[in-house]
């Protein structure tokens, strides 16, 4: 994150792009991460808000108090008041703020009240639909012009600003925003003014996300084909020669998990990487954090252990971390106590798995040993030669498997300390949980035994039935997590071969591919 420059404006009109968080500009991401107030349009993809400063106040403009007439003065008022109070404001709009987003009017209101602002462009829906459908917007041989058109205005009604006779003759591709509800009138108007009925046409709903759906047809057939396919707003209508040159299956539709719905159960602060990985694979990921990490309710034992760590004698020889959370918790606690990493200088460090070792590296610490398999049993084996007869401090969660300390205690003098508390955090009111309850999620990834316990404790009989019938599939990060799931009476659809988040993602991918091959008619 960049440090804000005091001369920078406090208000930014920001394009959120069409849906895929990967299409956010770097400037938009910087501003979101630093914002105090985010005023977002209803159409803004909710995933984009995951990238905002968690402490920011996020308000959907739809939820501003209602008043007769135009809502916009209310939005202006909120922006202006917040900026005058010194808060950093992001006014977030779907796509680009200046393409059918009333960004121009909002900028004018800010100018009028003397509030400085900046404007950050976004990927507008037309560009997203073209790229994700593999449909060139322009082409040297047949399309030299593109028109962005609002379909919101009723054609053939007095007061329309659109000149349909001219649009019907437009020598290029027509891209119509907000036109789904008025599609029959739009088609009739274009045909009436001479647009050939067999002009190629495409409709694209939710471009750039795993929920993208589209149809290809001709101008005359558009409404019938739309209705048969059940496409609804928000969608984009593309009419013209270029629409006939679309690749039948785009690169995005060919992604291995295109359209498949996946649940991510990691804690909120750790979910983003997995969410992005699934998005890049074409999936529709849902985040439902099952666990939260808190500082230990009673930090006294951790403080005492840390004090012992820095003693030249009577302290410890090894400090063993069982998770990245443990590493961050210890370093944070040291900082809280006014100490620093030098306090760890007397001990050797062990990290259970590559993610834990990577967390140490974030603080320029190198693990002295990183066991290759990522379960407690093999950790003991790889530690044996190092720690036998030594004094070991094990920094762990308030709850965890007892296998590691028990086994370690057979070969070394082990002291355990709670570095952080792990708390069940499934929110039954969350949108992801509602989707789960409605049976709308196909793959449920369980990234730890405690995640599995926390989530499955919330399942009712209907949900259990869906898992038993294979409609919802539980995918476990390791055999140990698989064992816990079976113990709770649920079938496991797949277990990761490598016990990491990447291994878990790979397991979903393989499961999805297998099913396509074994029973292509099942969907
Ligand atoms: N400022 C936005 C457009 C706002 S008008 C932009 O630049 O994209 C809202 C209309 O945009 C919707 O009715 C729909 O026609 C279109 N739209 C927005 N996002 C879309 C998406 N992901 N896929 C298809 N159409 C989209």
Boltz pocket constraint, residues with backbone or C-beta under 6 A from the ligand:
constraints:
  - pocket:
      binder: B
      contacts: [[A, 17], [A, 18], [A, 19], [A, 43], [A, 93], [A, 94], [A, 95], [A, 96], [A, 97], [A, 98], [A, 99], [A, 100], [A, 101], [A, 122], [A, 123], [A, 124], [A, 125], [A, 126], [A, 128], [A, 129], [A, 176], [A, 177], [A, 178], [A, 179], [A, 204], [A, 205], [A, 206], [A, 207], [A, 208], [A, 233], [A, 234], [A, 235], [A, 236]]
      max_distance: 6.0
